[in-house]
Amino acid sequence: MLHPLRVHIESVSKLTDEEFEYILSHFTAVKYKKHNMLVREGDLVKHEYFVLKGCLRSYITHPDTGKEFTYSFAAENWWISEREAFTKGVPAATAIECLEDCELLALSHDNRMKLGRELWKYEHYVAEKGALGYVAIQKRMQLMLMGSPKERFENFVEQYPQLYSRISKTIIASYLGVSRETISRLYRK
């Protein structure tokens, strides 16, 4: 059985065994328990993470009200990091919390840059996945701006059925920009 990271990379760029072993040698396996914080607002972020097992969320907290707004999720075979902090070396504007026990592969910024310089197949993979991620964020923003709460809810359930059963309705509501009560009402329908 192929390693999940290899399967993910090979959805874009086919690798030899030696190339994959070289890529994998730049990652560190880490484990976090449910409710642990991977990143706190204000942290310097040294790694991006590939999820082998578990589910995480990225969120921001309103400075006056303390209300949390979920920005994104990551489950098996997804990447997560505080992208601006990781890329630019600035303090994190968002936090990342483990919603379940998690097994991750951590890649440092230095190793990310090294792999990109040394292995064009990895850089091509990162570019392709980055472009797809940008498209997904663009569609999410369009739905948030123009979609009704019902449309946002139905889109979430259709697009992420594996997440819907794993994440609390309160956190889903914070992702969709609606109240917990709205989620309950829509769920009953």
BELSULRA-V88972 format. One record per pair of residues at least 24 apart in sequence whose ideal C-beta (glycine too) atoms are under 10 Angstrom apart, sorted by the first residue. I is the first residue (numbers start at 1). J is the second residue. D is the distance in Angstrom with one decimal. If there is no record, write none. Layout:
i = {I & I}
j = {J & J}
d = {D & D}
This chain:
i = {3 & 3 & 4 & 4 & 4 & 4 & 4 & 4 & 4 & 5 & 5 & 5 & 5 & 5 & 7 & 8 & 8 & 8 & 8 & 8 & 8 & 8 & 9 & 9 & 9 & 9 & 9 & 9 & 9 & 9 & 10 & 10 & 11 & 11 & 11 & 11 & 12 & 12 & 12 & 12 & 12 & 12 & 12 & 12 & 12 & 13 & 13 & 13 & 13 & 13 & 13 & 13 & 13 & 13 & 14 & 15 & 15 & 15 & 15 & 16 & 19 & 19 & 19 & 20 & 20 & 22 & 22 & 22 & 22 & 23 & 23 & 23 & 23 & 23 & 23 & 23 & 23 & 24 & 25 & 25 & 26 & 26 & 26 & 26 & 26 & 26 & 26 & 26 & 26 & 26 & 26 & 26 & 27 & 27 & 27 & 27 & 27 & 27 & 27 & 27 & 28 & 28 & 28 & 28 & 28 & 28 & 29 & 29 & 29 & 29 & 30 & 30 & 30 & 30 & 30 & 31 & 31 & 31 & 31 & 31 & 32 & 32 & 32 & 32 & 32 & 32 & 32 & 32 & 32 & 33 & 33 & 33 & 33 & 34 & 34 & 34 & 34 & 34 & 34 & 35 & 35 & 35 & 35 & 35 & 36 & 36 & 36 & 36 & 36 & 37 & 37 & 37 & 37 & 38 & 38 & 38 & 38 & 38 & 38 & 38 & 38 & 38 & 38 & 38 & 39 & 39 & 39 & 39 & 39 & 39 & 39 & 39 & 39 & 39 & 40 & 40 & 40 & 40 & 40 & 40 & 40 & 41 & 41 & 41 & 41 & 41 & 41 & 41 & 41 & 42 & 42 & 42 & 42 & 42 & 43 & 43 & 43 & 43 & 43 & 43 & 43 & 44 & 44 & 44 & 44 & 44 & 44 & 44 & 45 & 45 & 45 & 45 & 45 & 45 & 45 & 45 & 45 & 45 & 45 & 45 & 45 & 45 & 45 & 46 & 46 & 46 & 46 & 46 & 46 & 46 & 46 & 46 & 47 & 47 & 47 & 47 & 47 & 47 & 47 & 47 & 47 & 47 & 47 & 47 & 48 & 48 & 48 & 48 & 48 & 48 & 48 & 48 & 48 & 48 & 48 & 48 & 48 & 48 & 48 & 48 & 49 & 49 & 49 & 49 & 49 & 49 & 49 & 49 & 49 & 49 & 49 & 49 & 50 & 50 & 50 & 50 & 50 & 50 & 50 & 50 & 50 & 50 & 50 & 51 & 51 & 51 & 51 & 51 & 51 & 51 & 51 & 51 & 51 & 52 & 52 & 52 & 52 & 52 & 52 & 53 & 53 & 53 & 53 & 53 & 54 & 54 & 54 & 54 & 54 & 54 & 54 & 54 & 55 & 55 & 55 & 55 & 55 & 55 & 55 & 55 & 55 & 55 & 55 & 56 & 56 & 56 & 56 & 56 & 56 & 56 & 56 & 57 & 57 & 57 & 57 & 57 & 57 & 57 & 57 & 57 & 57 & 57 & 57 & 58 & 58 & 58 & 58 & 58 & 58 & 58 & 58 & 59 & 59 & 59 & 59 & 59 & 59 & 59 & 60 & 60 & 60 & 60 & 60 & 61 & 61 & 67 & 68 & 68 & 68 & 68 & 68 & 69 & 69 & 69 & 69 & 70 & 70 & 70 & 70 & 70 & 70 & 70 & 70 & 70 & 70 & 70 & 71 & 71 & 71 & 71 & 71 & 71 & 72 & 72 & 72 & 72 & 72 & 72 & 73 & 73 & 73 & 73 & 73 & 73 & 73 & 73 & 73 & 74 & 74 & 74 & 74 & 75 & 75 & 75 & 75 & 75 & 75 & 75 & 75 & 76 & 76 & 76 & 78 & 78 & 79 & 79 & 79 & 79 & 79 & 79 & 79 & 80 & 81 & 81 & 81 & 81 & 83 & 83 & 85 & 86 & 87 & 97 & 99 & 99 & 99 & 99 & 99 & 100 & 100 & 140 & 140 & 143 & 143 & 144 & 144 & 144 & 147 & 147 & 148 & 149 & 149 & 149 & 149 & 149 & 149 & 149 & 149 & 149 & 150 & 150 & 150 & 150 & 150 & 151 & 152 & 152 & 152 & 152 & 152 & 153 & 153 & 153 & 153 & 153 & 153 & 153 & 154 & 154 & 156 & 156 & 157 & 157}
j = {52 & 105 & 50 & 51 & 52 & 53 & 76 & 77 & 105 & 50 & 52 & 77 & 105 & 107 & 77 & 50 & 76 & 77 & 78 & 79 & 125 & 129 & 50 & 121 & 122 & 124 & 125 & 126 & 128 & 129 & 121 & 125 & 77 & 125 & 128 & 129 & 121 & 122 & 124 & 125 & 126 & 127 & 128 & 129 & 132 & 119 & 120 & 121 & 122 & 123 & 124 & 125 & 126 & 128 & 121 & 119 & 121 & 122 & 125 & 121 & 119 & 121 & 122 & 121 & 122 & 115 & 118 & 119 & 122 & 107 & 111 & 115 & 118 & 119 & 121 & 122 & 125 & 105 & 111 & 115 & 105 & 106 & 107 & 108 & 110 & 111 & 112 & 114 & 115 & 118 & 119 & 122 & 104 & 105 & 106 & 107 & 108 & 111 & 112 & 115 & 104 & 105 & 106 & 107 & 108 & 111 & 103 & 104 & 105 & 106 & 102 & 103 & 104 & 105 & 106 & 98 & 101 & 102 & 103 & 104 & 56 & 96 & 97 & 98 & 100 & 101 & 102 & 103 & 104 & 98 & 100 & 101 & 102 & 97 & 98 & 99 & 100 & 101 & 102 & 97 & 98 & 99 & 100 & 101 & 96 & 97 & 98 & 101 & 102 & 95 & 96 & 97 & 98 & 74 & 80 & 81 & 82 & 95 & 96 & 97 & 98 & 102 & 104 & 106 & 80 & 81 & 82 & 85 & 86 & 92 & 94 & 95 & 96 & 97 & 82 & 91 & 92 & 94 & 95 & 96 & 97 & 82 & 85 & 91 & 92 & 93 & 94 & 95 & 96 & 85 & 91 & 92 & 93 & 95 & 82 & 85 & 91 & 92 & 94 & 95 & 96 & 82 & 85 & 86 & 89 & 90 & 91 & 92 & 81 & 82 & 83 & 84 & 85 & 86 & 87 & 88 & 89 & 90 & 91 & 92 & 94 & 96 & 109 & 81 & 85 & 86 & 89 & 106 & 107 & 108 & 109 & 110 & 80 & 81 & 82 & 86 & 104 & 105 & 106 & 107 & 108 & 109 & 111 & 112 & 79 & 80 & 81 & 82 & 83 & 86 & 87 & 104 & 105 & 106 & 107 & 108 & 109 & 111 & 112 & 126 & 74 & 78 & 79 & 80 & 81 & 86 & 96 & 102 & 104 & 105 & 106 & 107 & 74 & 76 & 77 & 78 & 79 & 80 & 81 & 104 & 105 & 106 & 107 & 75 & 76 & 77 & 78 & 79 & 80 & 102 & 103 & 104 & 105 & 76 & 77 & 102 & 103 & 104 & 105 & 100 & 101 & 102 & 103 & 104 & 98 & 99 & 100 & 101 & 102 & 103 & 104 & 166 & 80 & 97 & 98 & 99 & 100 & 101 & 102 & 162 & 163 & 166 & 167 & 80 & 96 & 97 & 98 & 99 & 100 & 102 & 104 & 94 & 95 & 96 & 97 & 98 & 99 & 163 & 167 & 171 & 172 & 174 & 175 & 82 & 83 & 92 & 94 & 95 & 96 & 97 & 175 & 94 & 95 & 96 & 97 & 171 & 174 & 175 & 92 & 93 & 94 & 95 & 174 & 94 & 95 & 174 & 95 & 97 & 170 & 171 & 174 & 94 & 174 & 175 & 177 & 94 & 97 & 167 & 170 & 171 & 172 & 173 & 174 & 175 & 176 & 177 & 95 & 96 & 137 & 140 & 174 & 175 & 96 & 133 & 136 & 137 & 140 & 175 & 99 & 156 & 160 & 163 & 166 & 167 & 171 & 172 & 175 & 99 & 102 & 104 & 163 & 99 & 100 & 102 & 160 & 162 & 163 & 166 & 167 & 102 & 103 & 162 & 129 & 133 & 104 & 105 & 107 & 126 & 129 & 130 & 133 & 104 & 106 & 107 & 109 & 112 & 130 & 133 & 109 & 112 & 112 & 171 & 163 & 166 & 167 & 168 & 171 & 166 & 167 & 175 & 176 & 176 & 177 & 175 & 176 & 177 & 176 & 177 & 178 & 173 & 176 & 177 & 178 & 179 & 182 & 183 & 185 & 186 & 178 & 182 & 185 & 186 & 189 & 176 & 176 & 177 & 178 & 182 & 186 & 178 & 182 & 183 & 185 & 186 & 187 & 189 & 186 & 189 & 183 & 186 & 186 & 187}
d = {9.1 & 9.5 & 7.9 & 8.8 & 6.0 & 9.2 & 7.1 & 5.6 & 9.0 & 5.6 & 7.9 & 8.3 & 6.2 & 9.8 & 7.5 & 7.3 & 10.0 & 5.5 & 8.9 & 8.7 & 8.1 & 8.1 & 9.7 & 7.7 & 7.0 & 9.6 & 4.9 & 9.2 & 10.0 & 8.9 & 9.3 & 8.5 & 9.5 & 8.2 & 8.6 & 8.5 & 8.3 & 9.6 & 6.4 & 4.4 & 8.8 & 8.6 & 4.5 & 6.8 & 9.3 & 9.0 & 8.4 & 3.9 & 7.2 & 9.0 & 5.2 & 4.8 & 9.6 & 8.1 & 7.7 & 8.8 & 6.2 & 8.6 & 9.1 & 9.3 & 6.5 & 6.5 & 8.2 & 9.7 & 9.8 & 8.3 & 8.2 & 7.1 & 9.1 & 9.3 & 9.5 & 6.2 & 9.7 & 6.8 & 8.7 & 5.9 & 9.3 & 8.0 & 9.1 & 9.9 & 9.5 & 9.9 & 6.3 & 7.9 & 9.1 & 4.0 & 8.0 & 6.9 & 5.7 & 9.7 & 9.8 & 9.2 & 9.1 & 4.2 & 6.4 & 5.3 & 9.0 & 7.6 & 10.0 & 9.7 & 9.0 & 7.2 & 4.7 & 8.0 & 8.0 & 9.0 & 7.1 & 7.5 & 6.0 & 7.7 & 8.3 & 7.7 & 5.2 & 7.7 & 5.1 & 9.6 & 7.4 & 6.8 & 5.4 & 7.5 & 8.4 & 9.8 & 9.4 & 4.7 & 9.4 & 7.2 & 4.7 & 8.4 & 7.1 & 6.7 & 9.1 & 5.6 & 8.0 & 9.1 & 5.7 & 6.8 & 5.3 & 5.3 & 8.0 & 6.9 & 6.5 & 8.1 & 9.4 & 9.6 & 9.7 & 7.5 & 4.8 & 8.9 & 7.9 & 6.3 & 7.0 & 5.7 & 7.7 & 9.7 & 7.5 & 8.7 & 9.0 & 8.3 & 4.1 & 7.0 & 6.3 & 7.9 & 7.9 & 9.5 & 8.9 & 7.7 & 5.1 & 7.5 & 9.1 & 5.2 & 7.2 & 5.8 & 4.2 & 8.6 & 9.7 & 9.7 & 7.0 & 9.5 & 5.3 & 8.5 & 9.3 & 8.8 & 9.7 & 7.8 & 5.7 & 6.5 & 6.5 & 5.1 & 9.9 & 9.3 & 4.8 & 6.2 & 8.6 & 9.0 & 7.6 & 7.1 & 6.7 & 4.7 & 9.8 & 8.3 & 9.3 & 9.6 & 6.7 & 9.3 & 6.9 & 8.0 & 6.4 & 7.5 & 6.2 & 4.7 & 8.6 & 8.7 & 3.9 & 4.5 & 8.9 & 9.6 & 8.4 & 8.8 & 8.5 & 5.4 & 9.7 & 8.9 & 8.3 & 9.6 & 9.2 & 7.7 & 9.2 & 8.4 & 9.8 & 5.8 & 6.5 & 8.9 & 10.0 & 6.8 & 10.0 & 7.3 & 8.7 & 9.3 & 4.2 & 6.1 & 5.6 & 7.5 & 9.0 & 8.8 & 6.1 & 7.3 & 3.7 & 8.9 & 8.0 & 5.5 & 9.2 & 9.7 & 9.4 & 7.7 & 5.4 & 8.6 & 7.9 & 9.8 & 6.6 & 9.9 & 7.7 & 9.2 & 6.8 & 5.3 & 6.2 & 9.8 & 8.4 & 8.5 & 4.3 & 6.7 & 5.5 & 7.4 & 9.0 & 9.6 & 7.7 & 7.8 & 5.7 & 8.4 & 9.9 & 6.6 & 4.3 & 8.3 & 7.2 & 6.1 & 5.5 & 6.6 & 5.2 & 7.4 & 6.6 & 6.7 & 7.9 & 5.8 & 8.2 & 6.8 & 8.2 & 8.1 & 4.4 & 6.3 & 6.3 & 8.1 & 7.5 & 6.4 & 4.0 & 8.2 & 6.3 & 7.5 & 4.4 & 5.7 & 3.1 & 6.3 & 7.6 & 9.5 & 10.0 & 9.9 & 7.7 & 4.6 & 4.8 & 9.5 & 7.5 & 9.1 & 6.9 & 5.4 & 6.8 & 5.5 & 5.7 & 6.5 & 5.4 & 6.1 & 8.1 & 6.3 & 8.4 & 9.7 & 8.8 & 7.1 & 5.6 & 8.6 & 5.7 & 9.7 & 7.5 & 6.2 & 9.9 & 8.7 & 7.7 & 7.0 & 9.2 & 9.5 & 5.0 & 7.1 & 5.0 & 8.2 & 10.0 & 6.2 & 5.8 & 7.9 & 7.0 & 8.3 & 6.9 & 8.5 & 9.8 & 6.6 & 5.1 & 7.4 & 9.9 & 8.9 & 7.1 & 8.0 & 8.6 & 9.4 & 9.1 & 8.2 & 5.5 & 9.3 & 5.6 & 8.1 & 7.6 & 9.6 & 9.4 & 8.9 & 9.6 & 5.7 & 7.9 & 8.7 & 4.3 & 4.0 & 8.6 & 9.3 & 9.4 & 9.4 & 9.5 & 9.5 & 9.3 & 7.8 & 9.1 & 9.4 & 9.1 & 8.3 & 8.5 & 8.0 & 8.0 & 9.7 & 7.2 & 5.8 & 9.1 & 7.0 & 8.6 & 9.3 & 7.2 & 9.6 & 9.1 & 9.2 & 9.7 & 9.0 & 8.7 & 9.6 & 8.3 & 6.6 & 6.1 & 7.4 & 9.3 & 9.8 & 9.3 & 8.4 & 9.9 & 9.6 & 9.8 & 9.6 & 9.1 & 9.4 & 7.3 & 9.5 & 8.0 & 8.3 & 9.5 & 8.9 & 9.5 & 9.8 & 9.5 & 9.0 & 10.0 & 8.3 & 9.3 & 9.2 & 9.4 & 7.2 & 6.2 & 8.1 & 7.3 & 7.0 & 9.3 & 9.2 & 10.0 & 9.1 & 9.9 & 9.7 & 8.1 & 6.0 & 9.2 & 9.7 & 9.7 & 9.4 & 6.8 & 7.9 & 4.6 & 8.8 & 5.3 & 8.7 & 9.1 & 7.0 & 9.4 & 8.8 & 9.4 & 6.0 & 8.3 & 9.8 & 4.6 & 7.1 & 7.1 & 9.7 & 9.3 & 7.3 & 7.8 & 6.7 & 9.5 & 4.6 & 8.0 & 9.3 & 7.9 & 9.6 & 9.6 & 10.0 & 9.0 & 8.9}
